[in-house]
């Protein structure tokens, strides 16, 4: 079995954004679409139909993840920005998978001068895309969320 890893510590260097590792190229494209083209991007370009998202409280979201994240979790905030603190990619060539482990701070902007910072960590598992779907032949197969959900809930309640 051939397992390789890449690790970046924030702030991420400019070379990260041009790195051609398939998982990094996929993730860079995902971040751009989610941040800039949310309403026009196709969810199946990133999330497999059977992708599950395991929330901080252990509940599971199956299907509709793009909409859930964009509307339920972060919907209503004027802007959502992120500062990447670290990113590790573990690739298993034999299985054809890439696990992306990220730590970041998500800033939830209520207005121009009012924001809440939410430290977050995620593990994304990328695998072969479903037929005629995906980006660069990949899709998210699983997503695990690690953060203090009460901070997000409190920020939404104060809107």
NORJOQUI-V896772 format. One record per residue. N is the residue number from 1. OMEGA is omega in radians with two decimals (none if undefined). D_CENTER is the distance of its C-alpha to the mean C-alpha in Angstrom with 1 decimal. Layout:
n->N omega->OMEGA d_center->D_CENTER
n->N omega->OMEGA d_center->D_CENTER
This chain:
n->1 omega->3.13 d_center->26.7
n->2 omega->3.11 d_center->25.0
n->3 omega->3.11 d_center->22.0
n->4 omega->3.11 d_center->20.8
n->5 omega->3.01 d_center->18.3
n->6 omega->3.12 d_center->17.2
n->7 omega->3.09 d_center->16.6
n->8 omega->3.08 d_center->16.0
n->9 omega->-3.07 d_center->16.9
n->10 omega->-0.08 d_center->16.3
n->11 omega->-3.08 d_center->17.2
n->12 omega->-3.12 d_center->15.8
n->13 omega->3.09 d_center->18.8
n->14 omega->-3.14 d_center->19.1
n->15 omega->3.09 d_center->19.5
n->16 omega->-3.04 d_center->15.9
n->17 omega->3.09 d_center->15.2
n->18 omega->3.14 d_center->18.0
n->19 omega->-3.07 d_center->17.6
n->20 omega->3.01 d_center->18.2
n->21 omega->-3.05 d_center->16.7
n->22 omega->-3.13 d_center->15.4
n->23 omega->3.12 d_center->12.0
n->24 omega->3.10 d_center->11.7
n->25 omega->3.09 d_center->13.2
n->26 omega->-3.07 d_center->10.8
n->27 omega->3.08 d_center->7.6
n->28 omega->3.12 d_center->9.9
n->29 omega->3.10 d_center->10.9
n->30 omega->-3.13 d_center->7.7
n->31 omega->3.14 d_center->7.2
n->32 omega->-3.13 d_center->10.9
n->33 omega->-3.13 d_center->11.2
n->34 omega->-3.10 d_center->8.9
n->35 omega->-3.02 d_center->10.7
n->36 omega->-3.02 d_center->14.1
n->37 omega->-3.01 d_center->14.7
n->38 omega->-3.03 d_center->13.0
n->39 omega->-3.11 d_center->16.5
n->40 omega->-3.13 d_center->17.5
n->41 omega->3.12 d_center->14.6
n->42 omega->-3.11 d_center->15.0
n->43 omega->-3.11 d_center->12.5
n->44 omega->3.00 d_center->14.1
n->45 omega->-3.07 d_center->13.3
n->46 omega->-3.06 d_center->9.8
n->47 omega->3.05 d_center->10.4
n->48 omega->-3.13 d_center->13.6
n->49 omega->-3.11 d_center->16.2
n->50 omega->3.12 d_center->16.4
n->51 omega->3.06 d_center->12.8
n->52 omega->3.10 d_center->12.8
n->53 omega->-3.14 d_center->10.6
n->54 omega->-3.05 d_center->12.6
n->55 omega->-3.11 d_center->12.8
n->56 omega->-3.13 d_center->14.3
n->57 omega->3.13 d_center->17.7
n->58 omega->3.09 d_center->17.6
n->59 omega->-3.06 d_center->17.5
n->60 omega->3.04 d_center->15.8
n->61 omega->3.09 d_center->14.4
n->62 omega->3.12 d_center->15.6
n->63 omega->3.11 d_center->15.1
n->64 omega->-3.06 d_center->14.3
n->65 omega->-3.14 d_center->10.7
n->66 omega->-3.13 d_center->10.1
n->67 omega->-3.12 d_center->13.2
n->68 omega->-3.12 d_center->12.7
n->69 omega->-3.07 d_center->9.6
n->70 omega->-3.07 d_center->11.3
n->71 omega->-3.06 d_center->14.7
n->72 omega->-3.08 d_center->15.1
n->73 omega->-3.01 d_center->12.8
n->74 omega->3.13 d_center->12.7
n->75 omega->3.12 d_center->15.6
n->76 omega->3.08 d_center->18.8
n->77 omega->-3.12 d_center->17.6
n->78 omega->-3.11 d_center->19.1
n->79 omega->3.03 d_center->16.2
n->80 omega->3.12 d_center->12.8
n->81 omega->-3.08 d_center->12.3
n->82 omega->3.00 d_center->10.6
n->83 omega->-3.11 d_center->12.5
n->84 omega->3.12 d_center->11.1
n->85 omega->3.08 d_center->13.6
n->86 omega->3.13 d_center->13.0
n->87 omega->3.10 d_center->11.3
n->88 omega->3.07 d_center->13.0
n->89 omega->3.06 d_center->13.0
n->90 omega->-3.09 d_center->15.5
n->91 omega->3.07 d_center->16.9
n->92 omega->-3.07 d_center->19.5
n->93 omega->-3.12 d_center->21.6
n->94 omega->-3.14 d_center->23.8
n->95 omega->-3.10 d_center->21.2
n->96 omega->-3.11 d_center->19.2
n->97 omega->3.06 d_center->15.9
n->98 omega->3.02 d_center->13.4
n->99 omega->3.11 d_center->11.6
n->100 omega->3.11 d_center->9.0
n->101 omega->-3.13 d_center->9.6
n->102 omega->2.97 d_center->8.4
n->103 omega->-3.10 d_center->10.4
n->104 omega->3.00 d_center->10.3
n->105 omega->3.09 d_center->12.3
n->106 omega->3.10 d_center->11.1
n->107 omega->-3.14 d_center->14.4
n->108 omega->-3.05 d_center->15.4
n->109 omega->3.08 d_center->18.3
n->110 omega->3.10 d_center->21.1
n->111 omega->-3.09 d_center->23.4
n->112 omega->-3.07 d_center->24.1
n->113 omega->-3.10 d_center->25.3
n->114 omega->-3.14 d_center->23.7
n->115 omega->3.07 d_center->20.3
n->116 omega->3.10 d_center->18.8
n->117 omega->-3.10 d_center->16.6
n->118 omega->3.05 d_center->14.3
n->119 omega->-3.11 d_center->13.5
n->120 omega->2.99 d_center->10.3
n->121 omega->3.14 d_center->9.3
n->122 omega->2.91 d_center->7.0
n->123 omega->3.09 d_center->8.2
n->124 omega->2.99 d_center->6.9
n->125 omega->3.10 d_center->10.2
n->126 omega->3.06 d_center->11.0
n->127 omega->-3.13 d_center->14.5
n->128 omega->-3.12 d_center->17.1
n->129 omega->2.99 d_center->16.5
n->130 omega->-3.11 d_center->18.8
n->131 omega->3.11 d_center->21.9
n->132 omega->3.12 d_center->21.7
n->133 omega->3.01 d_center->17.9
n->134 omega->3.11 d_center->14.8
n->135 omega->-3.13 d_center->14.3
n->136 omega->3.12 d_center->16.4
n->137 omega->-3.09 d_center->17.3
n->138 omega->2.99 d_center->13.9
n->139 omega->2.99 d_center->11.6
n->140 omega->3.10 d_center->9.1
n->141 omega->-3.13 d_center->12.0
n->142 omega->3.11 d_center->10.6
n->143 omega->3.11 d_center->7.9
n->144 omega->-3.08 d_center->9.6
n->145 omega->3.10 d_center->9.2
n->146 omega->3.04 d_center->11.7
n->147 omega->3.13 d_center->13.1
n->148 omega->-3.06 d_center->16.3
n->149 omega->-3.09 d_center->15.9
n->150 omega->3.11 d_center->19.4
n->151 omega->3.12 d_center->18.3
n->152 omega->-3.14 d_center->16.1
n->153 omega->3.14 d_center->19.0
n->154 omega->3.12 d_center->21.6
n->155 omega->3.12 d_center->20.0
n->156 omega->-3.11 d_center->20.0
n->157 omega->-3.11 d_center->23.5
n->158 omega->-3.11 d_center->24.8
n->159 omega->none d_center->24.0
